[in-house]
Amino acid sequence: MKFFVDTADVKEIKELADTGLLDGVTTNPTLIAKSGRKFKEVIAEICAITPGPVSAEVIATDVQGMIAQGEDLAKIAKNVAIKVPLTWDGLKACKYFTDKGIMVNVTLCFSAAQALLAAKAGATFISPFVGRLDDIGQNGLALIEEICLIYQQYEFDTQVLVASVRNPIHIVESAKMGAHVATIPPSVLKQLASHPLTDKGLAAFLADWEKTGQTL
């Protein structure tokens, strides 16, 4: 499974990129607003940090507006993936960019039917929102399972990019189902390395080493 980080914080992205665990970045208008910086400047800086896909979202809601904004964003760097909403106009824009060889991330997916349409439109990535479905009492992981099953049946090239990730369970279960990518908040990504037994074991090893009186 590929790991994308879901943030516009350049400092956090650099830190994670240094680990070698980062395969790409996703952003959205909310994350950019939190950074307090100019949108295109942030995208350009992120693209320079990671060679992987960097999702930059359009804000237009009509197909012509999406195309105009997407073409402008695609000029920033070769690894920009244009992020469009899963609407009828968004699907039209997806087809347009795919035909031009530009990566597309179709976002705000909440049903398997929507994911099927995105794959038919040639999306590079489909972003089903697991956490937001959980928030309204639905099973977000069940959606990932459905999409993975459908895509495997027809060998679609579209990659399942698990979004709205809230905890490590979302990531592990999605990986077991065969999802290609998870886009993860930095705090949750770091949780993957944490386990109380690891901490306990390390403390015991260090205590035993100290008793030897040796140094390295």
C-alpha positions as CSV (number, residue, x, y, z in Angstrom):
1,M,0.0,0.0,0.0
2,K,1.2,3.5,-0.8
3,F,1.2,6.2,1.9
4,F,0.2,9.7,1.0
5,V,0.1,12.4,3.7
6,D,-3.0,14.5,3.9
7,T,-1.7,18.0,4.8
8,A,-0.4,21.3,3.4
9,D,2.1,21.7,6.2
10,V,5.4,21.8,4.3
11,K,7.5,21.2,7.5
12,E,5.5,18.0,8.3
13,I,5.9,16.8,4.7
14,K,9.6,17.3,4.7
15,E,9.9,15.3,8.0
16,L,7.9,12.4,6.6
17,A,9.7,12.5,3.2
18,D,13.0,12.0,5.1
19,T,11.8,8.7,6.4
20,G,11.4,7.3,2.9
21,L,7.8,6.2,3.8
22,L,6.0,8.9,1.9
23,D,4.7,8.2,-1.6
24,G,2.7,11.3,-2.3
25,V,0.6,14.2,-0.8
26,T,-3.0,15.2,-0.9
27,T,-4.3,18.7,-0.2
28,N,-7.6,20.5,-0.3
29,P,-8.8,24.1,0.1
30,T,-9.4,23.6,3.9
31,L,-5.8,22.4,4.4
32,I,-4.4,25.2,2.3
33,A,-6.4,27.8,4.2
34,K,-4.9,26.5,7.5
35,S,-1.4,27.0,6.1
36,G,-2.2,30.8,5.6
37,R,-0.1,30.7,2.4
38,K,-0.8,31.2,-1.3
39,F,-2.2,28.1,-2.9
40,K,0.1,27.7,-5.9
41,E,3.2,28.5,-3.8
42,V,2.4,25.7,-1.4
43,I,1.7,23.2,-4.2
44,A,5.0,24.0,-6.0
45,E,7.0,23.6,-2.8
46,I,5.3,20.3,-2.0
47,C,6.0,19.0,-5.5
48,A,9.7,19.8,-5.1
49,I,9.8,17.8,-1.9
50,T,8.2,14.6,-3.1
51,P,8.4,13.1,-6.6
52,G,5.1,11.3,-6.0
53,P,1.6,12.5,-6.9
54,V,0.5,15.8,-5.2
55,S,-3.2,16.4,-5.4
56,A,-4.2,20.0,-6.0
57,E,-8.0,20.6,-5.9
58,V,-10.0,22.8,-8.2
59,I,-12.6,25.1,-6.7
60,A,-14.8,25.5,-9.7
61,T,-18.0,23.5,-9.9
62,D,-18.6,23.7,-13.7
63,V,-16.7,21.6,-16.1
64,Q,-15.2,24.5,-18.0
65,G,-14.1,26.2,-14.8
66,M,-12.5,22.9,-13.6
67,I,-10.7,22.5,-16.9
68,A,-9.3,26.0,-16.8
69,Q,-8.2,25.8,-13.2
70,G,-6.8,22.2,-13.7
71,E,-4.7,23.2,-16.7
72,D,-3.3,26.1,-14.7
73,L,-2.4,23.8,-11.8
74,A,-0.9,21.1,-14.0
75,K,1.7,23.7,-15.2
76,I,3.1,23.9,-11.6
77,A,4.9,20.5,-11.8
78,K,4.6,17.1,-13.6
79,N,3.6,15.3,-10.5
80,V,0.5,17.4,-9.8
81,A,-2.7,15.3,-9.8
82,I,-5.8,17.4,-10.5
83,K,-8.4,16.9,-7.8
84,V,-12.0,17.1,-8.9
85,P,-15.3,16.4,-7.1
86,L,-17.4,13.4,-7.9
87,T,-20.1,15.3,-9.7
88,W,-21.3,15.0,-13.3
89,D,-19.1,18.0,-14.3
90,G,-16.2,16.5,-12.3
91,L,-16.5,13.3,-14.2
92,K,-16.4,15.2,-17.5
93,A,-13.3,17.1,-16.3
94,C,-11.7,13.8,-15.3
95,K,-12.1,12.4,-18.8
96,Y,-10.7,15.6,-20.3
97,F,-7.5,15.5,-18.1
98,T,-7.1,11.7,-18.4
99,D,-7.1,12.0,-22.2
100,K,-4.4,14.6,-21.9
101,G,-2.2,12.3,-19.8
102,I,-2.7,14.3,-16.6
103,M,-3.3,12.5,-13.3
104,V,-6.7,13.0,-11.8
105,N,-7.9,12.3,-8.2
106,V,-11.7,12.1,-8.1
107,T,-12.7,13.1,-4.5
108,L,-15.7,13.1,-2.2
109,C,-16.8,9.5,-3.1
110,F,-19.4,8.0,-0.8
111,S,-20.8,5.1,-2.9
112,A,-19.6,2.2,-5.0
113,A,-21.8,3.4,-7.8
114,Q,-19.8,6.7,-7.8
115,A,-16.5,4.9,-7.8
116,L,-17.6,2.8,-10.8
117,L,-18.3,6.0,-12.7
118,A,-14.9,7.5,-11.8
119,A,-13.1,4.4,-13.0
120,K,-15.1,4.5,-16.3
121,A,-14.1,8.2,-16.7
122,G,-10.4,7.1,-16.4
123,A,-9.6,8.5,-12.9
124,T,-6.1,7.9,-11.7
125,F,-7.3,7.8,-8.1
126,I,-10.7,7.5,-6.5
127,S,-11.0,8.9,-3.0
128,P,-13.7,7.3,-0.8
129,F,-14.2,9.0,2.5
130,V,-14.2,6.4,5.2
131,G,-14.3,8.6,8.4
132,R,-17.1,10.8,7.2
133,L,-19.3,7.7,6.5
134,D,-18.5,6.4,10.0
135,D,-19.5,9.8,11.4
136,I,-23.1,9.3,10.1
137,G,-23.4,5.8,11.3
138,Q,-22.4,4.0,8.1
139,N,-19.6,1.6,7.6
140,G,-16.8,3.4,5.7
141,L,-14.6,0.3,5.4
142,A,-17.5,-1.6,3.8
143,L,-17.4,0.9,1.0
144,I,-13.6,0.2,0.5
145,E,-14.3,-3.5,0.3
146,E,-17.1,-2.9,-2.3
147,I,-14.9,-0.7,-4.5
148,C,-11.9,-3.0,-4.4
149,L,-14.1,-5.9,-5.3
150,I,-15.6,-4.1,-8.3
151,Y,-12.3,-2.8,-9.5
152,Q,-10.7,-6.2,-9.3
153,Q,-13.6,-7.8,-11.2
154,Y,-13.0,-5.5,-14.2
155,E,-9.3,-4.8,-13.8
156,F,-9.7,-1.0,-13.7
157,D,-6.5,1.0,-13.6
158,T,-8.0,3.4,-11.1
159,Q,-6.3,3.2,-7.7
160,V,-8.4,3.2,-4.6
161,L,-7.1,6.0,-2.4
162,V,-8.6,5.7,1.1
163,A,-9.4,9.1,2.5
164,S,-10.8,10.6,5.6
165,V,-8.6,8.2,7.6
166,R,-9.1,8.6,11.4
167,N,-7.1,5.8,12.9
168,P,-4.6,2.9,12.1
169,I,-7.5,0.4,11.9
170,H,-8.8,2.2,8.8
171,I,-5.3,1.8,7.2
172,V,-4.7,-1.8,8.1
173,E,-8.2,-3.0,7.2
174,S,-8.1,-1.2,3.8
175,A,-4.7,-2.7,3.1
176,K,-6.1,-6.2,3.7
177,M,-8.9,-5.4,1.3
178,G,-6.4,-4.5,-1.4
179,A,-6.7,-0.7,-1.5
180,H,-3.8,0.8,-3.3
181,V,-3.3,4.0,-1.3
182,A,-4.2,5.6,2.0
183,T,-3.9,9.4,2.5
184,I,-3.2,9.9,6.1
185,P,-3.0,12.8,8.5
186,P,0.6,13.1,9.9
187,S,-0.5,12.3,13.5
188,V,-2.2,9.0,12.4
189,L,0.7,8.0,10.2
190,K,3.0,8.3,13.2
191,Q,0.6,6.2,15.3
192,L,1.3,3.2,13.0
193,A,4.8,2.9,14.6
194,S,3.4,3.0,18.1
195,H,2.7,0.0,20.3
196,P,2.8,-0.3,24.1
197,L,4.6,-3.6,24.0
198,T,7.3,-2.1,21.8
199,D,7.8,0.7,24.4
200,K,7.8,-1.8,27.3
201,G,10.3,-4.1,25.5
202,L,12.6,-1.2,24.7
203,A,12.6,0.0,28.3
204,A,13.4,-3.5,29.5
205,F,16.3,-3.9,27.1
206,L,17.8,-0.5,28.0
207,A,17.5,-1.3,31.7
208,D,19.2,-4.6,31.3
209,W,22.0,-3.0,29.2
210,E,22.5,-0.4,31.9
211,K,23.1,-3.2,34.5
212,T,26.0,-4.4,32.4
213,G,27.9,-1.2,33.0
214,Q,29.1,-1.3,29.4
215,T,29.2,1.5,26.8
216,L,29.1,1.4,23.0
